Amino acid sequence: MIRYSVLRKIIKMRYVAAYLLAALGGNNSPSSDDIKKILGSVGIEAEDDKLNKVISELKGKNLEELIAEGNGKLASMPSGGAAPAASGGGAAAGGAAEEEKKEEAKKEESDSESDDDMGFGLFD
C-alpha cells in the first residue's frame, strides 16, 4: 500500500514534468499559464498552490545542473538488497532450494505487477 506522503510527491511530479516539457520546448522560464496549458491538454486541472510552489522552486535554476545533482544523489543511495548468500547445501537440500527460488520468483513477479501503475497514472 502506498503511503500518503509518497502519493503527494507523485502528484507533484505532474507539475515538474509539465515544467520540464515547457523548458524542453524552449521556454526557459515557464509561467503558471504555460504549465496549465500543458496539463490541460491531457485533461488535468492544475492546483494553483502546488503549481506556484514548483515554479518558485525551479525559477532561475539551471535544469541540467539540477538533474545532474539529483543523479549524483541517487547514485549514492543504497539500492536495497544484499548480495545473495552462497549456497552450501548438498544434493538433498538442492530440491528445497529450487522450490524456494520458484516461490521467490512468483512473489517478486506478483509484487512487480501490482506496483506497475500503483492504481493511477502520472497525469490522472
C-alpha positions, 0 to 999 in steps of 0.5 A, spaced: 500 500 500 502 506 498 503 511 503 500 518 503 506 522 503 509 518 497 502 519 493 503 527 494 510 527 491 507 523 485 502 528 484 507 533 484 511 530 479 505 532 474 507 539 475 515 538 474 514 534 468 509 539 465 515 544 467 520 540 464 516 539 457 515 547 457 523 548 458 524 542 453 520 546 448 524 552 449 521 556 454 526 557 459 522 560 464 515 557 464 509 561 467 503 558 471 499 559 464 504 555 460 504 549 465 496 549 465 496 549 458 500 543 458 496 539 463 490 541 460 491 538 454 491 531 457 485 533 461 488 535 468 486 541 472 492 544 475 492 546 483 494 553 483 498 552 490 502 546 488 503 549 481 506 556 484 510 552 489 514 548 483 515 554 479 518 558 485 522 552 486 525 551 479 525 559 477 532 561 475 535 554 476 539 551 471 535 544 469 541 540 467 545 542 473 539 540 477 538 533 474 545 532 474 545 533 482 539 529 483 543 523 479 549 524 483 544 523 489 541 517 487 547 514 485 549 514 492 543 511 495 543 504 497 539 500 492 536 495 497 538 488 497 544 484 499 548 480 495 545 473 495 548 468 500 552 462 497 549 456 497 552 450 501 547 445 501 548 438 498 544 434 493 538 433 498 537 440 500 538 442 492 530 440 491 528 445 497 532 450 494 529 450 487 522 450 490 524 456 494 527 460 488 520 458 484 516 461 490 521 467 490 520 468 483 512 468 483 512 473 489 517 478 486 513 477 479 506 478 483 509 484 487 512 487 480 505 487 477 501 490 482 506 496 483 506 497 475 501 503 475 500 503 483 492 504 481 493 511 477 497 514 472 502 520 472 497 525 469 490 522 472 
